[in-house]
Structure formats: C-alpha cells, structure tokens
C-alpha cells in the first residue's frame, strides 16, 4: 500500500515538474521570438477642429424657510427661463439639466445645530448650435431676466464630432508611431516587422472656455458680440511595439 502511494506521489511530482519545465521553456521561446527583437515608439498627433456648439451654463439658486419653498422658488425661475428660451426658437433637447440639489443651512446657537433654512440649486446648460449663434445675446438676457446667474460660456463639440475627431486623432497618432519605429529600425540596420501591441495612452479633448466673467444685463450685448468660435486643438497619443526583422 505504501509502495503504491509512493509511486503515485512520484508520478504526480514528475508531471508537475514537467509542466513547470514546459512553461519555462515556452516563456523563454516567447521572449526570444517575440520580444527579444522589438522596437517601441510613441506616436503623437494634434489636429485643429472647429467647435460646433456654444454652451451657456446657467445657475439658479434660491432660498426658503422649507425645502418645498426653496424648490418652488427655484422651479419658478427655471420654468420662466426655459419658456423664454423655447420662445426664442431653441428646442427642448438643447436645454439640459446638469444638476439639482436642495440642502439645509445650519446655524449654531448655544452649541446646538439648528436648521435656519434651505437652498435649492439648479444647473442648466443651453447648447447653442453655430447656426443659432445670433441668438446668444437674447439667450443671456432670457436667463438673467428670469433670475438665473451665468457661470460660464464654452466652445464645445457635439458627441458625433467628438467621436469623429477622436478617431481621426488616434489614427494619425498610430501612423506617427509607425513612422518613428521604422526610422529607428532603419537607423539600427533592421527592418520593421509586424506589430506586437498597441495602446492609446491619451486622447485630449476639453471644452474651451469662452467667457468666465460675471454677466449682467448691461454687459450681455458686448459679451455676445465677442463670442466668435475659432479652430481649437485636440491631441492623441499612441504607444506601439513592433517586431524587428
């Protein structure tokens, strides 16, 4: 019985050692055939694009003794602004809620925390297509007259154009990585082979700030006149590994 157990253990041990040796040999072979003669390069691209949206960010803030009162005041201003914007020819889909919250305000009296009221905040963004650019001044006035504040105005891209330019920038960065790798290979007296791996390190698109100043009824015509989109830059970075022949 003991002899049978010993033989079984021995056979298992031999199998385990065999698997280990095979795995180690496979790794050595993989490294020698795939990774031993490779070149890595980073491709970078920068393309200029024209923003196709002008985004106005409104902020509605109201206070009340109760959360319902704060909310009602906020809804009144927001609805008034929205109706005015719709009356100017903007569409529902172009008026988007970014965030809404109601929170209590506290006062400390004799070491006791006491709620003294509530504040409601509502962030709304108006996405203005370039073909409606002439309505920016009226849109600013609509928000201000309703009682909203304006936090900033950005130049932006629609989701469709973001995807389009992302693909274009990454493609150009990939081409740049191959050109660099080919130059390195030639300089080292080698020929560039097939690609081993490729990854996108970075795609950079951030909405471009147009206006961040405090906007009033008096300043809105001047600010609206200054809003003229121009080409902006977006970039991509790609890292690729190629075999050397």
C-alpha positions as a printed NumPy array, in Angstrom:
array([[  0.   ,   0.   ,   0.   ],
       [  2.824,   2.356,   0.974],
       [  4.685,   1.492,  -2.217],
       [  1.622,   2.346,  -4.335],
       [  1.193,   5.69 ,  -2.592],
       [  4.881,   6.486,  -3.108],
       [  4.665,   5.666,  -6.795],
       [  1.563,   7.827,  -7.142],
       [  3.271,  10.749,  -5.452],
       [  6.343,  10.27 ,  -7.622],
       [  4.295,  10.253, -10.813],
       [  2.448,  13.405,  -9.729],
       [  5.733,  15.098,  -8.914],
       [  7.164,  14.181, -12.317],
       [  4.072,  15.601, -14.048],
       [  4.265,  18.862, -12.088],
       [  7.985,  19.238, -12.84 ],
       [  7.296,  18.516, -16.494],
       [  4.61 ,  21.176, -16.671],
       [  6.92 ,  23.674, -14.996],
       [  9.777,  22.919, -17.388],
       [  7.434,  23.173, -20.391],
       [  6.041,  26.532, -19.179],
       [  9.512,  27.92 , -18.573],
       [ 10.664,  26.775, -21.993],
       [  7.601,  28.323, -23.601],
       [  8.274,  31.653, -21.901],
       [ 11.914,  31.582, -22.99 ],
       [ 10.839,  30.814, -26.54 ],
       [  8.191,  33.545, -26.49 ],
       [ 10.659,  36.118, -25.225],
       [ 13.304,  35.112, -27.738],
       [ 10.97 ,  35.051, -30.738],
       [  8.61 ,  37.913, -29.953],
       [ 10.105,  40.354, -27.504],
       [ 13.863,  39.952, -27.923],
       [ 13.965,  41.972, -31.155],
       [ 11.328,  44.656, -30.881],
       [ 11.106,  48.418, -31.042],
       [  8.689,  50.631, -29.115],
       [  7.59 ,  54.072, -30.259],
       [  5.093,  56.706, -29.183],
       [  3.037,  58.488, -31.796],
       [  1.569,  61.921, -31.186],
       [ -0.954,  63.858, -33.225],
       [ -2.557,  67.264, -32.929],
       [ -5.428,  68.315, -35.142],
       [ -7.294,  71.584, -35.395],
       [-11.084,  71.488, -35.266],
       [-13.887,  73.994, -35.325],
       [-16.28 ,  73.829, -32.341],
       [-19.863,  73.303, -33.422],
       [-21.561,  74.206, -30.132],
       [-21.616,  77.224, -27.853],
       [-22.715,  76.144, -24.374],
       [-24.125,  78.646, -21.866],
       [-24.151,  77.413, -18.265],
       [-26.933,  78.912, -16.134],
       [-27.135,  78.593, -12.372],
       [-30.404,  79.068, -10.47 ],
       [-30.082,  79.397,  -6.683],
       [-32.971,  80.085,  -4.313],
       [-33.506,  80.089,  -0.535],
       [-36.531,  79.228,   1.548],
       [-37.576,  78.504,   5.112],
       [-38.535,  74.992,   3.999],
       [-37.18 ,  72.715,   1.287],
       [-40.51 ,  72.996,  -0.544],
       [-40.347,  76.776,  -0.542],
       [-36.787,  76.78 ,  -1.87 ],
       [-37.759,  74.244,  -4.531],
       [-40.868,  76.175,  -5.603],
       [-38.914,  79.421,  -5.997],
       [-36.278,  77.592,  -7.993],
       [-38.811,  75.922, -10.268],
       [-40.488,  79.276, -10.946],
       [-37.237,  80.837, -12.171],
       [-36.168,  77.755, -14.129],
       [-39.543,  77.384, -15.858],
       [-39.654,  81.083, -16.729],
       [-36.189,  80.887, -18.25 ],
       [-36.978,  77.684, -20.135],
       [-40.192,  79.111, -21.601],
       [-38.337,  82.222, -22.738],
       [-35.654,  80.115, -24.412],
       [-38.262,  77.983, -26.16 ],
       [-39.925,  81.182, -27.307],
       [-36.627,  82.221, -28.903],
       [-36.669,  79.108, -31.067],
       [-34.477,  76.785, -29.032],
       [-35.517,  73.137, -28.728],
       [-36.181,  71.098, -25.579],
       [-33.138,  68.879, -26.283],
       [-30.899,  71.957, -26.355],
       [-31.862,  72.899, -22.771],
       [-30.34 ,  70.318, -20.412],
       [-30.26 ,  69.963, -16.625],
       [-26.713,  69.403, -15.362],
       [-27.555,  69.037, -11.696],
       [-30.11 ,  69.801,  -8.994],
       [-29.868,  69.762,  -5.212],
       [-31.582,  71.021,  -2.06 ],
       [-29.621,  71.276,   1.155],
       [-30.21 ,  72.713,   4.625],
       [-28.411,  75.746,   6.034],
       [-27.383,  75.438,   9.678],
       [-26.98 ,  77.96 ,  12.454],
       [-25.227,  77.261,  15.757],
       [-26.928,  78.641,  18.83 ],
       [-25.694,  77.811,  22.342],
       [-23.775,  74.865,  20.952],
       [-26.85 ,  73.453,  19.231],
       [-27.101,  72.899,  15.499],
       [-30.319,  74.398,  14.145],
       [-31.656,  74.487,  10.598],
       [-32.306,  78.088,   9.594],
       [-33.473,  77.43 ,   6.039],
       [-32.858,  75.596,   2.79 ],
       [-31.105,  76.35 ,  -0.505],
       [-32.027,  74.872,  -3.875],
       [-29.571,  74.953,  -6.77 ],
       [-30.279,  74.035, -10.369],
       [-27.599,  73.95 , -13.071],
       [-28.868,  74.226, -16.641],
       [-26.847,  74.269, -19.852],
       [-28.081,  75.661, -23.154],
       [-26.415,  74.008, -26.159],
       [-26.44 ,  76.565, -28.963],
       [-25.603,  75.25 , -32.463],
       [-23.453,  77.573, -34.544],
       [-26.351,  78.276, -36.9  ],
       [-28.173,  79.879, -33.935],
       [-25.177,  81.946, -32.803],
       [-27.027,  85.219, -33.396],
       [-29.436,  84.301, -30.569],
       [-26.75 ,  84.211, -27.855],
       [-27.462,  87.748, -26.65 ],
       [-31.192,  87.074, -26.35 ],
       [-30.491,  83.769, -24.588],
       [-28.293,  85.517, -21.999],
       [-30.993,  88.125, -21.42 ],
       [-33.654,  85.424, -21.033],
       [-31.707,  83.768, -18.234],
       [-30.805,  86.996, -16.452],
       [-34.333,  88.417, -16.646],
       [-35.751,  85.184, -15.236],
       [-33.418,  85.432, -12.231],
       [-30.675,  82.977, -13.203],
       [-26.958,  83.545, -12.998],
       [-24.496,  82.614, -15.743],
       [-21.368,  80.81 , -14.607],
       [-19.532,  80.411, -17.922],
       [-19.755,  80.023, -21.676],
       [-17.796,  77.314, -23.526],
       [-16.96 ,  76.309, -27.077],
       [-17.675,  72.578, -27.394],
       [-18.138,  69.652, -29.777],
       [-21.241,  67.549, -30.284],
       [-20.918,  63.873, -29.319],
       [-20.873,  62.995, -33.018],
       [-17.918,  65.26 , -33.737],
       [-16.103,  64.209, -30.573],
       [-16.154,  60.605, -31.83 ],
       [-15.213,  61.667, -35.349],
       [-12.201,  63.728, -34.296],
       [-11.144,  61.2  , -31.679],
       [-10.886,  58.514, -34.38 ],
       [ -9.004,  60.9  , -36.674],
       [ -6.52 ,  61.969, -33.982],
       [ -5.841,  58.39 , -32.828],
       [ -5.385,  57.229, -36.429],
       [ -2.811,  59.966, -37.092],
       [ -1.011,  59.151, -33.821],
       [ -0.852,  55.465, -34.844],
       [  0.632,  56.449, -38.211],
       [  3.17 ,  58.629, -36.418],
       [  4.216,  55.737, -34.156],
       [  4.88 ,  53.51 , -37.212],
       [  6.919,  56.22 , -38.963],
       [  9.07 ,  56.695, -35.848],
       [  9.51 ,  52.946, -35.34 ],
       [ 10.521,  52.484, -38.993],
       [ 13.123,  55.244, -38.66 ],
       [ 14.543,  53.65 , -35.509],
       [ 14.698,  50.24 , -37.199],
       [ 16.433,  51.636, -40.276],
       [ 18.923,  53.515, -38.152],
       [ 19.739,  50.267, -36.338],
       [ 20.168,  48.374, -39.605],
       [ 16.945,  46.412, -39.153],
       [ 13.641,  46.146, -40.949],
       [ 10.334,  46.896, -39.263],
       [  8.156,  43.827, -38.849],
       [  4.616,  43.139, -37.716],
       [  3.031,  44.97 , -34.826],
       [  3.154,  43.206, -31.454],
       [  0.951,  45.519, -29.383],
       [ -0.567,  48.974, -29.487],
       [ -2.376,  51.088, -26.917],
       [ -3.882,  54.546, -26.636],
       [ -2.236,  56.492, -23.837],
       [ -4.22 ,  59.681, -24.16 ],
       [ -6.925,  61.491, -26.071],
       [ -7.217,  65.107, -25.048],
       [-10.439,  66.996, -25.548],
       [-11.608,  69.55 , -23.018],
       [-14.312,  72.155, -23.767],
       [-12.706,  75.519, -24.5  ],
       [-13.619,  78.349, -22.16 ],
       [-15.047,  81.358, -23.994],
       [-16.307,  83.538, -21.134],
       [-15.97 ,  83.201, -17.365],
       [-16.749,  86.772, -16.33 ],
       [-19.837,  87.765, -14.378],
       [-22.514,  88.549, -16.952],
       [-25.152,  91.187, -16.343],
       [-27.992,  92.627, -18.394],
       [-25.766,  95.578, -19.28 ],
       [-22.728,  93.503, -20.298],
       [-24.533,  90.722, -22.19 ],
       [-24.624,  92.507, -25.62 ],
       [-20.868,  93.181, -25.509],
       [-20.088,  89.61 , -24.377],
       [-22.366,  88.087, -27.028],
       [-20.555,  90.106, -29.711],
       [-17.174,  88.753, -28.574],
       [-18.18 ,  85.103, -28.824],
       [-16.629,  84.048, -32.127],
       [-15.513,  80.383, -32.311],
       [-12.182,  79.655, -33.96 ],
       [-10.195,  76.49 , -34.621],
       [ -9.018,  74.703, -31.486],
       [ -6.552,  71.852, -30.954],
       [ -7.176,  68.301, -29.767],
       [ -4.458,  65.672, -29.441],
       [ -3.912,  61.939, -29.13 ],
       [ -1.001,  59.736, -28.048],
       [ -0.451,  56.097, -29.034],
       [  2.302,  53.664, -27.985],
       [  3.105,  50.72 , -30.28 ],
       [  5.57 ,  47.796, -30.193],
       [  6.834,  46.281, -33.488],
       [  8.95 ,  43.245, -34.281],
       [ 12.313,  43.768, -35.939],
       [ 13.294,  41.53 , -38.847]])
